[in-house]
Amino acid sequence: MYKRVGKGDKCVRQQLRMRKKRVGLGQEWPQIANMKHTDTLNYQRIEAAIHYLVLHAKDQPSLEEVAEKVHLSAFHFQRLFTDWAGISPKAFLQYLTAQALKDRLQEDANLQVAAEAVGLSSSSRVHDLMLKMEGVTPDAYRKMGQSLHMQFGWAESPFGLTLVAQAEKGLCWLAFVPSGQEAEALQEMQAYWAGAHWEEAPEMAAQKITEIFSTPDQATAPLKLWLKGTQFQLKVWEALLRVPFGELCTYQDLAQAIHQPKASRAVGSAVGKNHLAYLIPCHRVIRKQGILGHYRWGAQKKPMMLGWEANQVQLKAAT
């Protein structure tokens, strides 16, 4: 591990050179290299399949057609997809049509996010994981000086590789990272939390991802989140925490929730600057026409999360 790392582009290049000397060229991230190759490959196939389903939703592609695109037999693909999502590819696709999304918005018309004052904690998952949020403005962060110590690490999640960071006050970074973009992701995180001292902690990252995506029988203590943003951004992120697991809202809903109904465009900008993927659930925000819209960590991730969450709710209702 390396500790007390500085900041900036030079710092990232130095880290990569240090890591190459220790583990050999091409092995900059040994904890990533040690992940189960089969699990990673299967996730990549699922991601590619969902991306294809979303792009061709109007054509309603057959099971055989999608399986061929990910180089699997129809039988193997059906089993693999169902193991991940809990439902068939066809049923998953039904969650993601524009009409289905609009219907869900109508069903959620009584969402507290659109009617109540914003709170500082919320039930975020189907099994009632509680998130406690503390915010800091950029000016307040700068006044803390150079003494902040942060841990970071890499871990696999149901939605691919993640970069996780934690400060004394709580989780402060969670990002989904495409393969081959690890160095850029690390640089972005360290630039955002400029001045901090960094310690690599793969065990911490693995534990946090297990807690975040655990099943009901593995429920853990409340997670503390520490976010840096403007007062407006913090209000928007607090409002996002009130969007229930498996449900949707629009940018207009969020603007209403923070009592600024004409600020939809500014709300959209704040949503896009969220630096805690999944936990601050910006993936649950769609346009009122039923259009998914953009997602900071990749357009294909958003439908995966929405379909996965909707199915989790359905499975819980059936038990």
N, C-alpha and C positions, 0 to 999 in steps of 0.2 A: 504494500500500500504506500501511497505517497501522501504526506500531510503538509499542511500550511502552504498551500499553493497560492500563487498570486492571481493576477487577472489579465484578460486581454488575449489577443491573437498569439502573441509570443509565448504566453503561458501554455496555451493549448498545444502549440507545436512542441514545446519542451516536454510536455507530458507524453505525447505520442513517441518522441524519440526515446525517452526513458523507458517506456513500456516495450518498445521494439528491442532495445538492448537486453532487456530482462527475459522476454519470452520468445524472441525471434520475429523476424519480419513477417507481417501478415497475421500476427497473433496479438494485436493490440489489446483485445478484450477477452482474456482467457475465460472469464466466467460465462461469457456469451458462447464461446466455442465449446464449452462443456455441456451446454444445453442439449437435450435429447434431439437428435437430428430428425427423427421421425415426427415428433410433436411439432417441430417448427415447419417441416414440409407439409404436414396435414393442415396446419393453420393457414399457410400460404395458399393451399388449394381451396380451402373454404372461402378465404378472402377473395380469391379470383372468381370463384363461382358466384358469390353474392354480387360482386361488381358486374359480372355478366348478366345476372338476373335483373339487376336494377336498370342497366342500360337497355335491355330488351324486354322490359316488363310488358309493353303493349303487345308484343308478339307471343307472349306466354310460351316460352321455350319449353320443350319436353325434357324429361329427366335425362334421356339418352343424349340430347344435344348438349346440355350443360356438363354432363359427365365427360363427354368427349373433349370439351374445352379444357378440362383439368386433367386429362389423360388418365382417366379411371373408367372402369366398367360401371354401368348403371347401378348394379347391385352394390359394389363397393362404395361408390359415391353416396348412394342413399343412406347406407349404414354410417358412413363417416360424418355426413352432414347431420343426421339425426342424433348421433352421439354428442355433437357439439351444441346444436340448437335445441334439441328436444322435440323437434317437429320436422316434417319433410320439407325439402326445398320448395315445393309448390305452396304449402301452407305458409312458409316463411315469406314468400313473395307476396301473398295476399295481404300481409301486414303493411306492405310498403307501397301499394298503389296510392295515387293521389286521392282517390275517393275514400279509401279506407282511412287515410290520415286526416282528411277533412271530417269524416264521421267521428273519429276519436276526439278531434277538437271540439265538436259539438257536444259530445258526451261529457267532456271536461269543462263545460261552460261555467260550472260552479266552482272552478278551481280557486282555492284560497289565494293563489298567487295573483289573481286578478282582482281581489276584493279586500284583502287584509293588509295591515301594516306589516312591513318586513321584520322578521325576527332574526336572531343570531344563531339558531340551531334548527335542524329539521330532520325528520326521518327520511333518509335518502334511499334506502333499499327496501326490498320486499320483506326482509326479516328485521326491519327496524334498527339498522345501524344508525347511531346518532353521530352527527358531525358538529363539532364546536369550532366556530370560526373566530379568529382574531385578525384584524387588519392593521396595516401600517402604511402611511403615506410615504412617497419617495423622500420628502424632506425629513420626515421623522426617521426613516431608515438611515439616511446619510449622517444624521446626528449620533447614531449609535457607534460610529467610528469603525475601526478595522478589527474589532475583537470577536466578531461573530464566527462561530464554529459550525460548519454544516457537514453532514454526511451525505454521500450519494452512492447509488449503485444501479445495476441493470437487472431486470427480471422479466420473465415471460408472463404474460397475462392472457386471458381468453381472447384478447384483441391484438396480440402480437407483442413485440419487444417494448419494454417501457424503461424510461430513465426516471428514477425516483430520488428525491432529495428531502432531507429532514433537518430542521434547526431545533434548537432547544424548545422553542415555542410550539412546534408542530410541523407537520408536513408542509413543505413550501414549494414543491415542484413535482409534477407527474406528467410525463409526455410520452406519447406513442412515437416510436422511432423506426422509420423504414430501414431495411437492411442496407448497409453501406453508408448511412448518414449519422453514424454514432459520433464522429468527431464534431460535426456541425451542431448536433444536438447538445453536446457537452459545452461547446463554446457559447451557444445561445443562453443556456442556463446560467453559466458563470458570469456572463456579461450582465444578465438581468439582476443577479444578486452580487453586484460588483463589490469587491473589497473583502468578501468573506474568505475564511480559511477552509479548505476542503479536505475531507478524508474519505477515501473510498471504503464503502461498507456493504459488500454484497449480501451479507446475511440480513442486514437491516432491510434492504430492498426486497429480498425474497419474502421476508416476514410481512412487510407492509402490503405487498401485492396479495399475499394469502389472506390477510385480514380484509382487504377491500373487496375481493371477489370470492369470499368464503360463502359456504352454504349455510342455511339456517341453523344446523346443528353445530356449526363452528363459530357462531357469533362471538364477537370479542367486545372489549371495552370501547367506549366512544373514541373516535379519532379526532385529534386536534389539527386544525388547519391554520396556517399562517400565510396570509396573502399580502402582497404589496401592490398598491394601486391608488389612484386618485379617489377622493371621497365619492365621486359619481360611480366609478367602477366598482368600488366596494359595495355600494348600495345595489347595483345590478347583480353582482355575484351573490349577495345575501338573498335577493329575490329568487335567483335561480335555485338556491337551496330549498325553497319552498315548493318547487315543482315535484310532485310525488313520483316515485319510481314507476316506470311504465306508462306515464302520462305525458302529455304534450302541452306546450303553450306557444304563443306567438310573440313577436317582438312588441306588438301593441299591448299584450297582456303584461309584459314586464314593465313597460312604460307606465301603465296604469298602477302597477304594484308599488312603484317608487314615487307615485303622485306627480308624474311628469308626462301626461298623456300625449304631448306633442313631441316627445323626445325619442321616437322609435329609431330614427337613424343613429343617434348617439348611443342608444341602447345596443344596437347591432354592433357598433364599434367596440363597446365595452365587452360584449359577449365574446368577440373574436380575440380579445387580449387576455382571456382567462388562461392561467398557467398551471391549473390543476385539472387535467383532463379527467373526465368521468365523474370525479368527486364533486366538482362544480359542474352540474350537468348541462353544459351548453348544447350537448347533442339533442336535448329534448325541445329545443326551440326550432320551429319551422315557420314557414310563411303561411298566412291564413288561407292561401289557395290550395294548400296541401303539398306544396313543393318543399323538398327537404332543405335546399339551400346549401351554403358552403359549410365547411368544417375545418378548423385549424389544422387538425392532424390527419387530413386526408379525406376526400369525399367518400371513399368506400367504407370508412370506419363508421360513419353516422348511421347508415341503414343497418349495419351489422348490430350496433348497440340498440337501436330502437326495436328491431325484430327480436333480439335476444331478451331484452327487458320485457317486452309484451308477452313473450312465451313464458318467462319466469312467473309473471303475474297469473297467467292462465294455469300453469302447473300448480301454483299455490292454491288457487281457487278450487281446483279439482281434488285437493287433499283434505 
